[in-house]
């Protein structure tokens, strides 16, 4: 009997390396040879680290402080952290199934035997039964079902960690985008405050000329309308700024009622994008990494479903002591034990195993489609941001010329009005055109900053000099 048991154990050990999971082959996603707005595509090294503080190039200490608060106080991020910790705990639960399970038990009961029990062979009607016993069991996992569950659990933990990183990056980008908008509104408010002051002087001039019989009532109405409209625009900007400030408060985990950001004149610095960065960092995005790990978990799930078709084998044993009284319970005559393997094979399950296998294969199809969709979306995100930055730069240059020329026209019209050469209609038209051009220029700078944030997020969170050097070294030699 011992020899047969040893042989059975050796055979089980030889089968324990089996796995029913298919070979893992991620689907190939066709990449374009080059971005429309950047250099040729180069596969990323997944070991490249992120910058962490990707917002540093914007050179704004207030933004630095807000981003630090996101990591510690944002409730959405804390919820994602809880889901990650839950995935880790679930993995520990799955891993425990690979190890032997040991338990002990004890009971002390008083029993009465039925007088009419079939085949009763005598004995007392009342008797005690006191038992101390232990048992051990171990599932040999011959077909790799448990190991594939562990592999899937590991992949889910990694995916949950990537989800956490993706949510953190998204929240950081949202804070930066809102902050840039806030500073853009500060610049708009400063421009409009100066405009109100300039329009007030022009309105005073119009009233003096009217009293002198030089200007008409129409001129007074036009100058007053321009001044009132500028004040209305200033109030509108103040309302928009309040809403953005409240949104930032929620993102950093503070009540909007007690949160405030002082207005400043300066705006964040527009970062410079190194050449080659998009092609080397795209695959580092945490959402793509999470999709790939879930695809691996789905592949392992097929192995779990396939293993259910085969018999399970477990080794177990139990032993202890039993007597009718506690006194003298631990004694050799009272010993009991049982040891041996247990095999189980389901012969008829109504199609349950086939349905589970079909579901596992469908989950693989879904995971691969999700992965391909994430990669394609990443390409689109980078292209969108690069296109915006490229065209916004051209627009900014043209808008700067518009601001300069509109300012000259405004000053010339005002000078000519003071000399009585033109009516106030020319002045009001020039002033409205100049204000619109200046506001467009400020708004365009805000949009360029936000497009830079969008590109950083699309690339997985910034870049490093080492990343750029590796990108340049990976470029094909064109000489």
C-alpha positions as CSV (number, residue, x, y, z in Angstrom):
1,X,0.0,0.0,0.0
2,X,2.8,2.6,0.8
3,X,4.5,1.8,-2.5
4,X,1.2,2.4,-4.4
5,X,0.7,5.7,-2.6
6,X,4.2,6.8,-3.4
7,X,3.7,5.9,-7.1
8,X,0.5,7.8,-7.1
9,X,2.1,10.8,-5.6
10,X,5.0,10.7,-8.2
11,X,2.5,10.4,-11.1
12,X,0.5,13.3,-9.7
13,X,3.6,15.4,-9.4
14,X,4.5,14.7,-13.0
15,X,1.1,16.0,-14.1
16,X,1.1,19.0,-11.9
17,X,3.0,21.0,-14.5
18,X,0.2,20.7,-17.0
19,X,-1.8,23.8,-18.0
20,X,-4.9,24.0,-20.1
21,X,-4.4,27.7,-21.0
22,X,-3.6,28.5,-24.6
23,X,-0.2,30.1,-25.4
24,X,-0.5,33.8,-24.7
25,X,-0.2,35.8,-27.9
26,X,-1.4,39.4,-27.6
27,X,-3.0,40.6,-30.9
28,X,-0.8,42.7,-33.1
29,X,-2.1,46.2,-33.6
30,X,-0.9,47.7,-36.8
31,X,0.9,51.0,-36.1
32,X,1.3,53.7,-38.6
33,X,4.9,54.2,-39.8
34,X,4.8,57.8,-38.6
35,X,2.6,60.2,-36.8
36,X,1.2,63.0,-39.0
37,X,2.7,65.6,-36.6
38,X,5.8,63.8,-35.4
39,X,8.6,61.4,-36.3
40,X,8.4,57.6,-37.1
41,X,6.8,55.2,-34.6
42,X,9.2,53.3,-32.3
43,X,8.0,50.6,-29.9
44,X,8.3,51.7,-26.3
45,X,10.3,50.1,-23.6
46,X,7.7,49.3,-20.9
47,X,10.4,49.7,-18.2
48,X,10.8,53.4,-18.9
49,X,9.7,55.2,-15.7
50,X,7.3,58.1,-15.6
51,X,8.4,61.5,-14.4
52,X,5.9,61.4,-11.6
53,X,5.9,65.2,-11.3
54,X,5.1,65.7,-15.0
55,X,3.7,69.2,-14.3
56,X,7.1,70.6,-13.2
57,X,7.9,72.1,-16.7
58,X,4.9,74.5,-16.3
59,X,7.0,76.2,-13.6
60,X,4.1,77.1,-11.2
61,X,4.5,76.5,-7.5
62,X,0.7,76.8,-6.9
63,X,0.1,74.1,-9.4
64,X,2.7,71.9,-7.7
65,X,0.9,72.2,-4.4
66,X,-2.5,71.4,-5.9
67,X,-1.1,68.3,-7.6
68,X,0.4,67.0,-4.4
69,X,-3.1,67.3,-2.7
70,X,-4.6,65.1,-5.4
71,X,-2.6,62.1,-4.3
72,X,-3.6,62.4,-0.7
73,X,-7.1,63.9,-0.6
74,X,-9.0,63.1,-3.8
75,X,-11.9,60.7,-2.9
76,X,-12.0,59.2,-6.4
77,X,-8.3,58.3,-6.2
78,X,-8.8,56.8,-2.7
79,X,-11.6,54.7,-4.0
80,X,-9.3,53.4,-6.8
81,X,-6.7,52.6,-4.2
82,X,-9.3,50.6,-2.2
83,X,-10.1,48.6,-5.4
84,X,-6.4,47.8,-5.9
85,X,-6.0,46.6,-2.3
86,X,-9.1,44.5,-2.7
87,X,-7.6,42.9,-5.8
88,X,-4.4,42.1,-3.8
89,X,-6.5,40.5,-1.0
90,X,-8.4,38.4,-3.5
91,X,-5.1,37.2,-5.0
92,X,-4.0,36.1,-1.6
93,X,-7.3,34.2,-1.2
94,X,-6.7,32.4,-4.5
95,X,-3.1,31.5,-3.7
96,X,-4.2,29.8,-0.5
97,X,-5.9,27.1,-2.6
98,X,-2.5,25.9,-3.9
99,X,-1.3,25.0,-0.4
100,X,-2.3,22.2,1.9
101,X,-5.3,23.0,4.2
102,X,-5.0,22.0,7.8
103,X,-7.7,22.1,10.4
104,X,-8.4,20.9,13.9
105,X,-11.6,20.2,15.7
106,X,-12.9,19.2,19.1
107,X,-16.3,18.3,20.4
108,X,-17.9,17.0,23.6
109,X,-21.4,15.8,23.3
110,X,-24.0,13.8,25.3
111,X,-26.2,11.6,23.2
112,X,-29.2,9.3,23.5
113,X,-29.6,6.3,21.2
114,X,-33.1,5.5,19.8
115,X,-34.6,2.3,21.2
116,X,-36.0,1.5,17.8
117,X,-32.9,2.2,15.7
118,X,-32.5,-0.4,13.0
119,X,-29.9,-3.1,13.7
120,X,-29.3,-1.8,17.2
121,X,-26.8,-4.1,18.8
122,X,-27.3,-3.2,22.4
123,X,-25.3,-0.6,24.2
124,X,-26.4,2.1,26.6
125,X,-29.3,4.4,25.7
126,X,-27.2,7.4,26.9
127,X,-23.5,7.8,26.1
128,X,-20.9,10.5,25.7
129,X,-18.8,11.2,22.7
130,X,-15.7,13.3,23.1
131,X,-13.4,13.8,20.1
132,X,-10.2,15.7,19.3
133,X,-9.1,15.4,15.7
134,X,-7.2,17.1,12.9
135,X,-7.3,16.9,9.1
136,X,-5.2,17.9,6.2
137,X,-6.1,18.1,2.5
138,X,-4.2,19.2,-0.6
139,X,-5.6,19.7,-4.1
140,X,-2.9,18.4,-6.5
141,X,-4.0,20.8,-9.4
142,X,-3.2,18.2,-12.1
143,X,-4.5,20.3,-15.0
144,X,-3.4,23.8,-13.8
145,X,-6.8,25.1,-13.0
146,X,-5.7,26.7,-9.7
147,X,-2.4,27.9,-11.1
148,X,-4.3,29.6,-14.0
149,X,-6.6,31.2,-11.4
150,X,-3.6,32.5,-9.6
151,X,-2.0,33.8,-12.8
152,X,-5.3,35.5,-13.7
153,X,-5.4,37.0,-10.2
154,X,-1.9,38.4,-10.6
155,X,-2.8,40.0,-13.9
156,X,-5.9,41.5,-12.3
157,X,-3.8,43.0,-9.5
158,X,-1.5,44.5,-12.1
159,X,-4.4,45.8,-14.1
160,X,-6.0,47.3,-11.0
161,X,-2.6,49.0,-10.2
162,X,-2.6,50.4,-13.8
163,X,-6.2,51.5,-13.3
164,X,-5.1,53.4,-10.2
165,X,-2.2,55.0,-12.1
166,X,-4.6,55.9,-15.0
167,X,-7.1,57.5,-12.6
168,X,-4.3,59.4,-10.9
169,X,-3.0,60.7,-14.2
170,X,-6.5,61.7,-15.3
171,X,-7.1,63.6,-12.1
172,X,-3.8,65.3,-12.2
173,X,-4.4,66.3,-15.8
174,X,-7.9,67.6,-14.8
175,X,-6.4,69.7,-12.0
176,X,-3.8,71.1,-14.3
177,X,-6.3,71.8,-17.1
178,X,-8.7,73.6,-14.6
179,X,-5.8,75.5,-13.1
180,X,-4.6,76.7,-16.5
181,X,-8.2,77.8,-17.3
182,X,-8.2,79.7,-13.9
183,X,-5.0,81.5,-14.8
184,X,-6.4,82.3,-18.2
185,X,-9.4,83.8,-16.6
186,X,-7.2,85.9,-14.3
187,X,-5.4,87.2,-17.4
188,X,-8.8,88.0,-19.0
189,X,-9.9,89.8,-15.8
190,X,-6.7,91.8,-15.8
191,X,-7.2,92.8,-19.4
192,X,-10.9,93.7,-18.9
193,X,-10.1,95.7,-15.8
194,X,-7.5,97.7,-17.8
195,X,-10.1,98.0,-20.6
196,X,-12.8,99.4,-18.3
197,X,-10.3,102.0,-17.1
198,X,-9.4,103.0,-20.6
199,X,-13.0,103.0,-21.7
200,X,-13.8,105.2,-18.7
201,X,-11.2,107.8,-19.8
202,X,-12.6,107.7,-23.4
203,X,-16.1,108.1,-22.0
204,X,-15.0,111.1,-19.9
205,X,-13.4,112.6,-23.0
206,X,-16.7,112.1,-25.0
207,X,-18.7,113.9,-22.3
208,X,-16.3,116.8,-22.2
209,X,-16.5,117.1,-26.0
210,X,-20.3,116.9,-25.8
211,X,-20.4,119.7,-23.3
212,X,-18.2,121.7,-25.6
213,X,-20.6,121.2,-28.4
214,X,-18.1,119.1,-30.4
215,X,-19.5,115.5,-29.9
216,X,-23.0,114.4,-30.4
217,X,-25.4,112.4,-28.1
218,X,-24.7,109.4,-30.3
219,X,-21.0,109.5,-29.4
220,X,-22.0,109.5,-25.7
221,X,-24.3,106.5,-26.2
222,X,-21.6,104.6,-28.0
223,X,-18.9,105.3,-25.5
224,X,-21.2,104.4,-22.6
225,X,-22.3,101.2,-24.3
226,X,-18.7,100.1,-24.8
227,X,-17.9,100.8,-21.1
228,X,-21.0,99.0,-19.9
229,X,-20.3,96.0,-22.1
230,X,-16.7,95.8,-20.8
231,X,-17.9,95.8,-17.2
232,X,-20.4,93.1,-18.1
233,X,-17.6,91.0,-19.6
234,X,-15.5,91.5,-16.5
235,X,-18.4,90.2,-14.3
236,X,-18.9,87.2,-16.5
237,X,-15.2,86.3,-16.2
238,X,-15.5,86.6,-12.4
239,X,-18.4,84.2,-12.4
240,X,-16.6,81.7,-14.6
241,X,-13.5,81.9,-12.4
242,X,-15.6,81.1,-9.3
243,X,-16.9,77.9,-10.9
244,X,-13.4,76.8,-12.0
245,X,-12.1,77.5,-8.5
246,X,-14.9,75.4,-6.9
247,X,-14.1,72.5,-9.3
248,X,-10.5,72.6,-8.3
249,X,-11.5,72.5,-4.6
250,X,-13.4,69.3,-5.2
251,X,-10.5,67.7,-7.1
252,X,-8.1,68.3,-4.3
253,X,-10.5,67.1,-1.6
254,X,-11.4,70.4,0.0
255,X,-14.8,72.1,0.5
256,X,-15.5,74.8,-2.0
257,X,-16.7,77.2,0.7
258,X,-13.3,77.4,2.4
259,X,-11.0,77.0,-0.6
260,X,-9.6,79.9,-2.6
261,X,-6.7,80.6,-5.0
262,X,-5.3,84.1,-5.1
263,X,-5.3,85.8,-8.5
264,X,-1.9,86.5,-10.1
265,X,-0.6,88.2,-13.2
266,X,1.6,85.4,-14.5
267,X,0.5,82.3,-16.4
268,X,2.2,78.9,-16.4
269,X,5.1,78.4,-18.7
270,X,4.4,76.7,-22.0
271,X,6.5,73.5,-22.0
272,X,8.6,72.5,-25.0
273,X,8.1,69.1,-26.5
274,X,11.3,67.2,-27.3
275,X,11.6,65.6,-30.7
276,X,10.8,61.9,-30.8
277,X,8.9,61.7,-27.5
278,X,5.5,60.6,-28.8
279,X,6.9,57.6,-30.7
280,X,8.7,56.2,-27.6
281,X,6.3,56.8,-24.8
282,X,2.8,56.0,-26.2
283,X,2.8,52.3,-25.1
284,X,3.6,53.3,-21.5
285,X,0.1,54.6,-20.9
286,X,-1.4,52.9,-17.9
287,X,-4.8,52.3,-19.5
288,X,-3.1,50.3,-22.3
289,X,-1.1,48.3,-19.7
290,X,-4.3,47.5,-17.8
291,X,-6.0,46.3,-21.0
292,X,-3.1,44.1,-21.8
293,X,-3.1,42.5,-18.3
294,X,-6.8,41.9,-18.5
295,X,-6.3,40.2,-21.8
296,X,-3.7,37.9,-20.1
297,X,-6.2,37.2,-17.3
298,X,-8.8,36.2,-19.9
299,X,-6.4,33.8,-21.5
300,X,-5.7,32.2,-18.2
301,X,-9.5,32.0,-17.6
302,X,-9.7,29.7,-20.7
303,X,-7.2,27.3,-18.9
304,X,-9.4,27.4,-15.8
305,X,-12.5,26.4,-17.8
306,X,-10.7,23.7,-19.7
307,X,-9.3,22.1,-16.5
308,X,-12.9,21.6,-15.2
309,X,-13.4,18.9,-17.9
310,X,-10.8,16.6,-16.2
311,X,-10.9,14.7,-13.0
312,X,-9.7,16.4,-9.8
313,X,-7.4,14.6,-7.4
314,X,-6.7,15.6,-3.8
315,X,-4.8,14.0,-1.0
316,X,-6.2,14.0,2.5
317,X,-5.9,12.5,5.9
318,X,-7.4,12.9,9.3
319,X,-6.7,11.6,12.8
320,X,-7.4,12.1,16.4
321,X,-8.8,10.5,19.6
322,X,-12.3,9.6,20.5
323,X,-13.8,8.3,23.8
324,X,-16.9,8.5,25.9
325,X,-15.3,10.7,28.5
326,X,-12.7,13.5,28.6
327,X,-10.7,11.6,31.2
328,X,-8.2,9.4,29.4
329,X,-9.1,10.7,26.0
330,X,-5.6,11.0,24.7
331,X,-4.6,7.4,24.8
332,X,-3.5,4.9,22.1
333,X,-6.6,2.7,22.2
334,X,-8.7,5.8,21.5
335,X,-6.8,6.8,18.4
336,X,-8.4,7.0,15.0
337,X,-7.1,8.0,11.6
338,X,-7.9,7.9,7.9
339,X,-5.6,8.7,4.9
340,X,-5.9,8.4,1.1
341,X,-6.5,10.1,-2.2
342,X,-9.9,11.4,-3.5
343,X,-10.7,11.6,-7.2
344,X,-13.8,13.3,-8.6
345,X,-15.0,13.4,-12.2
346,X,-18.2,15.0,-13.3
347,X,-20.0,12.7,-15.8
348,X,-23.1,14.8,-16.4
349,X,-23.4,18.5,-15.8
350,X,-26.1,19.5,-18.2
351,X,-23.6,21.5,-20.4
352,X,-22.3,23.7,-17.5
353,X,-18.6,23.1,-18.3
354,X,-19.1,23.8,-22.0
355,X,-21.0,27.0,-21.3
356,X,-18.2,28.1,-18.9
357,X,-15.6,27.5,-21.6
358,X,-17.6,29.4,-24.1
359,X,-17.9,32.3,-21.7
360,X,-14.2,32.2,-21.1
361,X,-13.5,32.4,-24.8
362,X,-15.9,35.2,-25.2
363,X,-14.2,37.1,-22.4
364,X,-10.9,36.7,-24.3
365,X,-12.6,38.1,-27.4
366,X,-13.9,41.0,-25.4
367,X,-10.5,41.7,-23.8
368,X,-8.6,41.6,-27.0
369,X,-11.1,44.0,-28.7
370,X,-10.8,46.3,-25.6
371,X,-7.0,46.2,-25.9
372,X,-7.0,47.1,-29.6
373,X,-9.5,49.9,-28.9
374,X,-7.3,51.3,-26.2
375,X,-4.3,51.3,-28.5
376,X,-6.2,53.0,-31.3
377,X,-7.6,55.6,-28.9
378,X,-4.1,56.3,-27.7
379,X,-2.9,57.0,-31.3
380,X,-5.9,59.3,-31.7
381,X,-5.2,61.1,-28.5
382,X,-1.6,61.8,-29.4
383,X,-2.5,62.9,-33.0
384,X,-5.2,65.2,-31.6
385,X,-2.9,66.9,-29.2
386,X,0.0,67.2,-31.6
387,X,-2.3,68.7,-34.3
388,X,-3.7,71.2,-31.8
389,X,-0.2,72.3,-30.7
390,X,1.0,72.6,-34.3
391,X,-1.9,74.6,-35.5
392,X,-2.3,76.6,-32.3
393,X,1.3,77.8,-32.7
394,X,0.5,79.0,-36.2
395,X,-2.6,80.7,-34.9
396,X,-0.8,82.3,-32.0
397,X,1.7,83.9,-34.4
398,X,-1.2,85.3,-36.6
399,X,-3.1,86.4,-33.5
400,X,-0.1,88.3,-32.2
401,X,0.0,90.3,-35.4
402,X,-3.7,90.9,-35.1
403,X,-3.3,92.3,-31.6
404,X,-0.4,94.5,-32.6
405,X,-2.3,96.0,-35.6
406,X,-5.6,96.3,-33.7
407,X,-3.8,98.2,-31.0
408,X,-2.3,100.6,-33.5
409,X,-5.7,101.2,-35.1
410,X,-7.3,101.8,-31.7
411,X,-4.7,104.4,-30.8
412,X,-4.8,106.1,-34.2
413,X,-8.6,106.3,-34.1
414,X,-8.5,107.8,-30.7
415,X,-5.9,110.4,-31.7
416,X,-7.9,111.4,-34.7
417,X,-11.1,111.6,-32.7
418,X,-9.4,114.0,-30.2
419,X,-8.4,116.2,-33.2
420,X,-12.0,116.1,-34.5
421,X,-11.0,114.3,-37.7
422,X,-13.3,111.2,-37.2
423,X,-16.5,110.4,-35.3
424,X,-16.6,108.2,-32.2
425,X,-17.9,105.3,-34.4
426,X,-14.4,104.8,-35.7
427,X,-13.1,104.8,-32.2
428,X,-15.7,102.4,-30.8
429,X,-15.1,100.0,-33.8
430,X,-11.4,100.0,-33.3
431,X,-11.7,99.5,-29.5
432,X,-14.1,96.6,-29.9
433,X,-11.8,95.0,-32.5
434,X,-8.7,95.5,-30.3
435,X,-10.4,94.0,-27.2
436,X,-11.6,91.0,-29.1
437,X,-8.1,90.3,-30.6
438,X,-6.5,90.6,-27.1
439,X,-9.0,88.3,-25.5
440,X,-8.6,85.8,-28.4
441,X,-4.8,85.9,-27.8
442,X,-5.2,85.1,-24.1
443,X,-7.7,82.4,-24.8
444,X,-5.4,80.8,-27.3
445,X,-2.5,80.7,-24.8
446,X,-4.8,78.9,-22.4
447,X,-5.8,76.4,-25.1
448,X,-2.1,75.8,-26.0
449,X,-1.3,75.1,-22.3
450,X,-4.3,72.7,-22.1
451,X,-3.2,71.0,-25.4
452,X,0.2,70.4,-23.8
453,X,-1.4,68.8,-20.8
454,X,-3.5,66.7,-23.1
455,X,-0.4,65.5,-24.9
456,X,1.4,64.7,-21.7
457,X,-1.6,62.6,-20.5
458,X,-1.8,60.9,-24.0
459,X,1.9,59.9,-23.6
460,X,1.3,58.3,-20.2
461,X,2.6,61.2,-18.0
462,X,5.5,63.2,-19.3
463,X,9.0,62.4,-20.5
464,X,12.6,62.4,-19.3
465,X,15.8,63.3,-21.1
466,X,16.9,59.7,-21.0
467,X,13.6,58.7,-22.8
468,X,14.4,61.3,-25.5
469,X,17.9,60.0,-25.9
470,X,16.7,56.5,-26.3
471,X,14.1,57.6,-28.8
472,X,16.7,59.4,-30.9
473,X,19.0,56.3,-30.7
474,X,16.1,54.1,-31.9
475,X,15.4,56.2,-34.9
476,X,16.4,54.6,-38.2
477,X,19.6,55.9,-39.8
478,X,18.5,58.1,-42.7
479,X,22.1,58.8,-43.9
